[in-house]
């Protein structure tokens, strides 16, 4: 990523507008996932885990809930697989 700080600022701006968002309610959980991926790329697994946890339990939209939980499950598996492949160890990610 060319400018992670700028990406983080943009994603945090979206999160700050949470109360004003009336349509496209999926933006908040997906923004949390994108922010988590940003921190994952930086090696900050604690922040990644917390953001994915927030995204998982912060979703109140029933129509998006199952698809979003499936996405989080997929991301978790990718995260664990990458850790296994890169270091030979698995760092537990609780989501």
N, CA, C and O atoms as CSV, one atom per row, in Angstrom:
chain,resi,resn,atom,element,x,y,z
A,1,UNK,N,N,0.847,-1.173,0.000
A,1,UNK,CA,C,0.000,0.000,0.000
A,1,UNK,C,C,0.893,1.236,0.000
A,1,UNK,O,O,1.874,1.320,0.738
A,2,UNK,N,N,0.531,2.170,-0.830
A,2,UNK,CA,C,1.343,3.373,-1.008
A,2,UNK,C,C,1.239,4.349,0.170
A,2,UNK,O,O,2.249,4.898,0.612
A,3,UNK,N,N,0.030,4.564,0.675
A,3,UNK,CA,C,-0.132,5.555,1.747
A,3,UNK,C,C,-1.132,5.053,2.790
A,3,UNK,O,O,-2.296,5.454,2.783
A,4,UNK,N,N,-0.673,4.172,3.686
A,4,UNK,CA,C,-1.573,3.605,4.692
A,4,UNK,C,C,-2.152,4.638,5.660
A,4,UNK,O,O,-3.277,4.482,6.134
A,5,UNK,N,N,-1.392,5.683,5.952
A,5,UNK,CA,C,-1.893,6.711,6.865
A,5,UNK,C,C,-3.089,7.434,6.255
A,5,UNK,O,O,-4.072,7.706,6.944
A,6,UNK,N,N,-3.004,7.740,4.981
A,6,UNK,CA,C,-4.121,8.396,4.293
A,6,UNK,C,C,-5.338,7.467,4.236
A,6,UNK,O,O,-6.470,7.912,4.428
A,7,UNK,N,N,-5.108,6.197,3.976
A,7,UNK,CA,C,-6.205,5.228,3.948
A,7,UNK,C,C,-6.863,5.135,5.326
A,7,UNK,O,O,-8.088,5.107,5.438
A,8,UNK,N,N,-6.043,5.088,6.362
A,8,UNK,CA,C,-6.577,5.024,7.727
A,8,UNK,C,C,-7.418,6.253,8.046
A,8,UNK,O,O,-8.480,6.134,8.656
A,9,UNK,N,N,-6.956,7.423,7.643
A,9,UNK,CA,C,-7.719,8.654,7.883
A,9,UNK,C,C,-9.064,8.615,7.166
A,9,UNK,O,O,-10.081,9.006,7.739
A,10,UNK,N,N,-9.079,8.151,5.931
A,10,UNK,CA,C,-10.337,8.069,5.172
A,10,UNK,C,C,-11.306,7.088,5.818
A,10,UNK,O,O,-12.498,7.375,5.936
A,11,UNK,N,N,-10.801,5.936,6.235
A,11,UNK,CA,C,-11.657,4.939,6.870
A,11,UNK,C,C,-12.191,5.454,8.204
A,11,UNK,O,O,-13.350,5.218,8.545
A,12,UNK,N,N,-11.349,6.154,8.954
A,12,UNK,CA,C,-11.816,6.726,10.225
A,12,UNK,C,C,-12.854,7.820,10.002
A,12,UNK,O,O,-13.737,8.014,10.838
A,13,UNK,N,N,-12.759,8.531,8.891
A,13,UNK,CA,C,-13.767,9.536,8.552
A,13,UNK,C,C,-15.121,8.872,8.327
A,13,UNK,O,O,-16.149,9.367,8.791
A,14,UNK,N,N,-15.114,7.749,7.613
A,14,UNK,CA,C,-16.365,7.011,7.393
A,14,UNK,C,C,-16.948,6.576,8.738
A,14,UNK,O,O,-18.149,6.720,8.968
A,15,UNK,N,N,-16.113,6.051,9.615
A,15,UNK,CA,C,-16.596,5.613,10.930
A,15,UNK,C,C,-17.153,6.767,11.754
A,15,UNK,O,O,-18.105,6.587,12.514
A,16,UNK,N,N,-16.567,7.945,11.607
A,16,UNK,CA,C,-17.055,9.101,12.368
A,16,UNK,C,C,-18.427,9.571,11.887
A,16,UNK,O,O,-19.130,10.279,12.608
A,17,UNK,N,N,-18.802,9.185,10.689
A,17,UNK,CA,C,-20.106,9.575,10.122
A,17,UNK,C,C,-21.194,8.522,10.364
A,17,UNK,O,O,-22.272,8.589,9.773
A,18,UNK,N,N,-20.909,7.569,11.220
A,18,UNK,CA,C,-21.822,6.449,11.455
A,18,UNK,C,C,-23.247,6.901,11.776
A,18,UNK,O,O,-24.203,6.360,11.219
A,19,UNK,N,N,-23.398,7.856,12.643
A,19,UNK,CA,C,-24.737,8.305,13.056
A,19,UNK,C,C,-25.491,9.003,11.929
A,19,UNK,O,O,-26.722,9.027,11.930
A,20,UNK,N,N,-24.770,9.568,10.976
A,20,UNK,CA,C,-25.405,10.301,9.881
A,20,UNK,C,C,-25.788,9.400,8.707
A,20,UNK,O,O,-26.552,9.809,7.833
A,21,UNK,N,N,-25.268,8.194,8.686
A,21,UNK,CA,C,-25.539,7.290,7.565
A,21,UNK,C,C,-26.934,6.694,7.732
A,21,UNK,O,O,-27.200,5.989,8.706
A,22,UNK,N,N,-27.815,6.974,6.792
A,22,UNK,CA,C,-29.194,6.477,6.840
A,22,UNK,C,C,-29.413,5.350,5.828
A,22,UNK,O,O,-30.228,4.455,6.052
A,23,UNK,N,N,-28.686,5.402,4.725
A,23,UNK,CA,C,-28.740,4.356,3.711
A,23,UNK,C,C,-27.352,3.729,3.637
A,23,UNK,O,O,-26.409,4.234,4.246
A,24,UNK,N,N,-27.227,2.661,2.914
A,24,UNK,CA,C,-25.932,1.993,2.774
A,24,UNK,C,C,-25.329,1.666,4.138
A,24,UNK,O,O,-24.169,1.972,4.413
A,25,UNK,N,N,-26.133,1.045,4.969
A,25,UNK,CA,C,-25.725,0.754,6.340
A,25,UNK,C,C,-24.589,-0.259,6.430
A,25,UNK,O,O,-23.971,-0.412,7.484
A,26,UNK,N,N,-24.318,-0.941,5.341
A,26,UNK,CA,C,-23.225,-1.908,5.326
A,26,UNK,C,C,-21.854,-1.221,5.380
A,26,UNK,O,O,-20.843,-1.878,5.629
A,27,UNK,N,N,-21.817,0.093,5.149
A,27,UNK,CA,C,-20.537,0.801,5.091
A,27,UNK,C,C,-19.724,0.669,6.384
A,27,UNK,O,O,-18.503,0.519,6.337
A,28,UNK,N,N,-20.384,0.722,7.508
A,28,UNK,CA,C,-19.661,0.690,8.787
A,28,UNK,C,C,-18.954,-0.649,9.003
A,28,UNK,O,O,-17.748,-0.656,9.247
A,29,UNK,N,N,-19.661,-1.787,8.922
A,29,UNK,CA,C,-18.935,-3.039,9.142
A,29,UNK,C,C,-17.847,-3.292,8.100
A,29,UNK,O,O,-16.773,-3.794,8.431
A,30,UNK,N,N,-18.120,-2.951,6.859
A,30,UNK,CA,C,-17.105,-3.166,5.829
A,30,UNK,C,C,-15.917,-2.215,6.022
A,30,UNK,O,O,-14.781,-2.576,5.715
A,31,UNK,N,N,-16.168,-1.027,6.519
A,31,UNK,CA,C,-15.082,-0.102,6.826
A,31,UNK,C,C,-14.219,-0.660,7.953
A,31,UNK,O,O,-12.994,-0.545,7.917
A,32,UNK,N,N,-14.859,-1.263,8.951
A,32,UNK,CA,C,-14.110,-1.879,10.043
A,32,UNK,C,C,-13.216,-3.002,9.526
A,32,UNK,O,O,-12.075,-3.146,9.966
A,33,UNK,N,N,-13.735,-3.796,8.593
A,33,UNK,CA,C,-12.935,-4.882,8.026
A,33,UNK,C,C,-11.764,-4.315,7.230
A,33,UNK,O,O,-10.640,-4.805,7.349
A,34,UNK,N,N,-12.015,-3.295,6.426
A,34,UNK,CA,C,-10.931,-2.682,5.652
A,34,UNK,C,C,-9.861,-2.099,6.571
A,34,UNK,O,O,-8.666,-2.221,6.301
A,35,UNK,N,N,-10.294,-1.474,7.645
A,35,UNK,CA,C,-9.346,-0.929,8.617
A,35,UNK,C,C,-8.558,-2.056,9.286
A,35,UNK,O,O,-7.356,-1.927,9.519
A,36,UNK,N,N,-9.238,-3.153,9.590
A,36,UNK,CA,C,-8.562,-4.321,10.173
A,36,UNK,C,C,-7.502,-4.863,9.212
A,36,UNK,O,O,-6.397,-5.210,9.630
A,37,UNK,N,N,-7.842,-4.931,7.928
A,37,UNK,CA,C,-6.874,-5.413,6.940
A,37,UNK,C,C,-5.678,-4.477,6.831
A,37,UNK,O,O,-4.551,-4.920,6.611
A,38,UNK,N,N,-5.924,-3.206,6.984
A,38,UNK,CA,C,-4.844,-2.219,6.967
A,38,UNK,C,C,-3.877,-2.469,8.126
A,38,UNK,O,O,-2.659,-2.468,7.945
A,39,UNK,N,N,-4.438,-2.684,9.318
A,39,UNK,CA,C,-3.594,-2.966,10.479
A,39,UNK,C,C,-2.907,-4.316,10.363
A,39,UNK,O,O,-1.782,-4.485,10.833
A,40,UNK,N,N,-3.577,-5.279,9.739
A,40,UNK,CA,C,-2.992,-6.601,9.518
A,40,UNK,C,C,-1.750,-6.467,8.640
A,40,UNK,O,O,-0.719,-7.076,8.924
A,41,UNK,N,N,-1.845,-5.677,7.581
A,41,UNK,CA,C,-0.694,-5.451,6.701
A,41,UNK,C,C,0.469,-4.810,7.455
A,41,UNK,O,O,1.631,-5.008,7.099
A,42,UNK,N,N,0.155,-4.048,8.486
A,42,UNK,CA,C,1.188,-3.388,9.286
A,42,UNK,C,C,1.709,-4.286,10.404
A,42,UNK,O,O,2.640,-3.920,11.121
A,43,UNK,N,N,1.098,-5.474,10.551
A,43,UNK,CA,C,1.546,-6.418,11.570
A,43,UNK,C,C,0.935,-6.213,12.939
A,43,UNK,O,O,1.386,-6.818,13.911
A,44,UNK,N,N,-0.085,-5.371,13.037
A,44,UNK,CA,C,-0.726,-5.098,14.317
A,44,UNK,C,C,-1.903,-6.066,14.500
A,44,UNK,O,O,-3.050,-5.726,14.211
A,45,UNK,N,N,-1.599,-7.277,14.986
A,45,UNK,CA,C,-2.626,-8.311,15.097
A,45,UNK,C,C,-3.637,-8.032,16.208
A,45,UNK,O,O,-4.796,-8.432,16.103
A,46,UNK,N,N,-3.210,-7.358,17.259
A,46,UNK,CA,C,-4.148,-7.052,18.350
A,46,UNK,C,C,-5.247,-6.107,17.859
A,46,UNK,O,O,-6.429,-6.325,18.127
A,47,UNK,N,N,-4.849,-5.067,17.145
A,47,UNK,CA,C,-5.823,-4.106,16.610
A,47,UNK,C,C,-6.694,-4.771,15.549
A,47,UNK,O,O,-7.893,-4.504,15.469
A,48,UNK,N,N,-6.090,-5.639,14.732
A,48,UNK,CA,C,-6.840,-6.369,13.715
A,48,UNK,C,C,-7.936,-7.204,14.359
A,48,UNK,O,O,-9.091,-7.164,13.934
A,49,UNK,N,N,-7.568,-7.953,15.377
A,49,UNK,CA,C,-8.524,-8.811,16.069
A,49,UNK,C,C,-9.656,-7.998,16.675
A,49,UNK,O,O,-10.820,-8.386,16.571
A,50,UNK,N,N,-9.330,-6.872,17.309
A,50,UNK,CA,C,-10.348,-6.032,17.938
A,50,UNK,C,C,-11.313,-5.461,16.904
A,50,UNK,O,O,-12.524,-5.453,17.124
A,51,UNK,N,N,-10.789,-4.986,15.786
A,51,UNK,CA,C,-11.656,-4.405,14.749
A,51,UNK,C,C,-12.566,-5.457,14.123
A,51,UNK,O,O,-13.735,-5.183,13.850
A,52,UNK,N,N,-12.039,-6.659,13.894
A,52,UNK,CA,C,-12.882,-7.723,13.345
A,52,UNK,C,C,-13.962,-8.134,14.340
A,52,UNK,O,O,-15.090,-8.447,13.957
A,53,UNK,N,N,-13.604,-8.129,15.613
A,53,UNK,CA,C,-14.590,-8.434,16.659
A,53,UNK,C,C,-15.684,-7.362,16.680
A,53,UNK,O,O,-16.868,-7.687,16.776
A,54,UNK,N,N,-15.294,-6.093,16.590
A,54,UNK,CA,C,-16.266,-5.002,16.548
A,54,UNK,C,C,-17.174,-5.128,15.335
A,54,UNK,O,O,-18.382,-4.913,15.426
A,55,UNK,N,N,-16.590,-5.474,14.212
A,55,UNK,CA,C,-17.377,-5.612,12.980
A,55,UNK,C,C,-18.344,-6.784,13.091
A,55,UNK,O,O,-19.487,-6.702,12.641
A,56,UNK,N,N,-17.885,-7.856,13.684
A,56,UNK,CA,C,-18.714,-9.059,13.794
A,56,UNK,C,C,-19.941,-8.810,14.667
A,56,UNK,O,O,-21.047,-9.221,14.315
A,57,UNK,N,N,-19.755,-8.145,15.792
A,57,UNK,CA,C,-20.864,-7.952,16.722
A,57,UNK,C,C,-21.559,-6.607,16.566
A,57,UNK,O,O,-22.600,-6.383,17.183
A,58,UNK,N,N,-21.015,-5.721,15.769
A,58,UNK,CA,C,-21.619,-4.412,15.566
A,58,UNK,C,C,-22.642,-4.380,14.445
A,58,UNK,O,O,-23.273,-3.349,14.212
A,59,UNK,N,N,-22.815,-5.487,13.755
A,59,UNK,CA,C,-23.748,-5.530,12.631
A,59,UNK,C,C,-25.154,-5.785,13.153
A,59,UNK,O,O,-25.412,-6.806,13.790
A,60,UNK,N,N,-26.062,-4.852,12.879
A,60,UNK,CA,C,-27.450,-5.007,13.308
A,60,UNK,C,C,-28.399,-5.162,12.128
A,60,UNK,O,O,-29.617,-5.108,12.299
A,61,UNK,N,N,-27.868,-5.347,10.973
A,61,UNK,CA,C,-28.680,-5.419,9.772
A,61,UNK,C,C,-28.857,-6.888,9.421
A,61,UNK,O,O,-27.912,-7.538,8.975
A,62,UNK,N,N,-30.047,-7.408,9.616
A,62,UNK,CA,C,-30.256,-8.835,9.443
A,62,UNK,C,C,-30.001,-9.315,8.017
A,62,UNK,O,O,-29.538,-10.440,7.824
A,63,UNK,N,N,-30.291,-8.493,7.020
A,63,UNK,CA,C,-30.099,-8.932,5.641
A,63,UNK,C,C,-28.626,-9.079,5.273
A,63,UNK,O,O,-28.285,-9.848,4.374
A,64,UNK,N,N,-27.754,-8.348,5.960
A,64,UNK,CA,C,-26.328,-8.433,5.671
A,64,UNK,C,C,-25.588,-9.342,6.643
A,64,UNK,O,O,-24.430,-9.693,6.414
A,65,UNK,N,N,-26.244,-9.716,7.709
A,65,UNK,CA,C,-25.563,-10.391,8.800
A,65,UNK,C,C,-24.900,-11.699,8.376
A,65,UNK,O,O,-23.714,-11.898,8.640
A,66,UNK,N,N,-25.640,-12.588,7.726
A,66,UNK,CA,C,-25.066,-13.881,7.360
A,66,UNK,C,C,-23.931,-13.742,6.363
A,66,UNK,O,O,-22.893,-14.389,6.510
A,67,UNK,N,N,-24.114,-12.908,5.351
A,67,UNK,CA,C,-23.052,-12.710,4.359
A,67,UNK,C,C,-21.818,-12.116,5.015
A,67,UNK,O,O,-20.692,-12.497,4.697
A,68,UNK,N,N,-22.030,-11.190,5.923
A,68,UNK,CA,C,-20.910,-10.537,6.574
A,68,UNK,C,C,-20.172,-11.500,7.501
A,68,UNK,O,O,-18.942,-11.492,7.542
A,69,UNK,N,N,-20.900,-12.321,8.240
A,69,UNK,CA,C,-20.253,-13.305,9.110
A,69,UNK,C,C,-19.465,-14.312,8.282
A,69,UNK,O,O,-18.399,-14.765,8.700
A,70,UNK,N,N,-19.991,-14.667,7.102
A,70,UNK,CA,C,-19.245,-15.553,6.217
A,70,UNK,C,C,-17.953,-14.896,5.756
A,70,UNK,O,O,-16.913,-15.551,5.676
A,71,UNK,N,N,-18.014,-13.615,5.454
A,71,UNK,CA,C,-16.824,-12.878,5.055
A,71,UNK,C,C,-15.791,-12.870,6.181
A,71,UNK,O,O,-14.604,-13.084,5.938
A,72,UNK,N,N,-16.237,-12.625,7.398
A,72,UNK,CA,C,-15.316,-12.613,8.534
A,72,UNK,C,C,-14.680,-13.982,8.757
A,72,UNK,O,O,-13.500,-14.079,9.095
A,73,UNK,N,N,-15.471,-15.039,8.566
A,73,UNK,CA,C,-14.938,-16.391,8.702
A,73,UNK,C,C,-13.858,-16.638,7.655
A,73,UNK,O,O,-12.804,-17.198,7.955
A,74,UNK,N,N,-14.129,-16.219,6.436
A,74,UNK,CA,C,-13.150,-16.366,5.359
A,74,UNK,C,C,-11.877,-15.580,5.670
A,74,UNK,O,O,-10.772,-16.097,5.503
A,75,UNK,N,N,-12.026,-14.345,6.118
A,75,UNK,CA,C,-10.858,-13.527,6.452
A,75,UNK,C,C,-10.045,-14.150,7.581
A,75,UNK,O,O,-8.815,-14.118,7.562
A,76,UNK,N,N,-10.737,-14.713,8.556
A,76,UNK,CA,C,-10.049,-15.361,9.676
A,76,UNK,C,C,-9.231,-16.545,9.179
A,76,UNK,O,O,-8.082,-16.731,9.578
A,77,UNK,N,N,-9.839,-17.347,8.302
A,77,UNK,CA,C,-9.123,-18.504,7.767
A,77,UNK,C,C,-7.911,-18.070,6.950
A,77,UNK,O,O,-6.850,-18.690,7.029
A,78,UNK,N,N,-8.067,-17.016,6.174
A,78,UNK,CA,C,-6.946,-16.501,5.386
A,78,UNK,C,C,-5.831,-16.010,6.306
A,78,UNK,O,O,-4.650,-16.240,6.047
A,79,UNK,N,N,-6.221,-15.333,7.379
A,79,UNK,CA,C,-5.267,-14.789,8.342
A,79,UNK,C,C,-4.472,-15.919,8.992
A,79,UNK,O,O,-3.245,-15.852,9.070
A,80,UNK,N,N,-5.167,-16.955,9.458
A,80,UNK,CA,C,-4.516,-18.082,10.125
A,80,UNK,C,C,-3.640,-18.833,9.127
A,80,UNK,O,O,-2.525,-19.235,9.460
A,81,UNK,N,N,-4.137,-19.026,7.905
A,81,UNK,CA,C,-3.360,-19.740,6.890
A,81,UNK,C,C,-2.076,-18.971,6.559
A,81,UNK,O,O,-1.012,-19.573,6.418
A,82,UNK,N,N,-2.174,-17.663,6.437
A,82,UNK,CA,C,-0.992,-16.853,6.133
A,82,UNK,C,C,0.014,-16.953,7.267
A,82,UNK,O,O,1.218,-17.035,7.027
A,83,UNK,N,N,-0.470,-16.947,8.490
A,83,UNK,CA,C,0.436,-17.066,9.644
A,83,UNK,C,C,1.121,-18.426,9.643
A,83,UNK,O,O,2.322,-18.518,9.898
A,84,UNK,N,N,0.358,-19.489,9.356
A,84,UNK,CA,C,0.931,-20.832,9.328
A,84,UNK,C,C,1.992,-20.935,8.241
A,84,UNK,O,O,3.078,-21.468,8.472
A,85,UNK,N,N,1.681,-20.435,7.084
A,85,UNK,CA,C,2.580,-20.539,5.944
A,85,UNK,C,C,3.849,-19.724,6.150
A,85,UNK,O,O,4.936,-20.172,5.785
A,86,UNK,N,N,3.726,-18.540,6.729
A,86,UNK,CA,C,4.866,-17.647,6.867
A,86,UNK,C,C,5.806,-17.989,8.005
A,86,UNK,O,O,7.017,-17.817,7.870
A,87,UNK,N,N,5.280,-18.467,9.123
A,87,UNK,CA,C,6.125,-18.651,10.300
A,87,UNK,C,C,6.155,-20.076,10.819
A,87,UNK,O,O,6.982,-20.413,11.666
A,88,UNK,N,N,5.264,-20.911,10.321
A,88,UNK,CA,C,5.193,-22.260,10.851
A,88,UNK,C,C,4.390,-22.342,12.132
A,88,UNK,O,O,4.215,-23.421,12.699
A,89,UNK,N,N,3.901,-21.196,12.588
A,89,UNK,CA,C,3.103,-21.160,13.816
A,89,UNK,C,C,1.776,-20.480,13.520
A,89,UNK,O,O,1.646,-19.727,12.555
A,90,UNK,N,N,0.818,-20.752,14.348
A,90,UNK,CA,C,-0.483,-20.094,14.230
A,90,UNK,C,C,-0.653,-19.182,15.421
A,90,UNK,O,O,-0.537,-19.606,16.571
A,91,UNK,N,N,-0.928,-17.927,15.134
A,91,UNK,CA,C,-1.253,-17.000,16.212
A,91,UNK,C,C,-2.766,-17.003,16.323
A,91,UNK,O,O,-3.461,-16.746,15.339
A,92,UNK,N,N,-3.274,-17.287,17.489
A,92,UNK,CA,C,-4.712,-17.400,17.668
A,92,UNK,C,C,-5.378,-16.051,17.455
A,92,UNK,O,O,-4.960,-15.035,18.012
A,93,UNK,N,N,-6.419,-16.066,16.638
A,93,UNK,CA,C,-7.224,-14.870,16.377
A,93,UNK,C,C,-8.630,-15.200,16.827
A,93,UNK,O,O,-9.312,-16.002,16.189
A,94,UNK,N,N,-9.066,-14.605,17.896
A,94,UNK,CA,C,-10.373,-14.912,18.469
A,94,UNK,C,C,-11.434,-14.005,17.875
A,94,UNK,O,O,-11.544,-12.833,18.236
A,95,UNK,N,N,-12.211,-14.560,16.962
A,95,UNK,CA,C,-13.388,-13.830,16.468
A,95,UNK,C,C,-14.530,-14.788,16.354
A,95,UNK,O,O,-15.627,-14.396,15.957
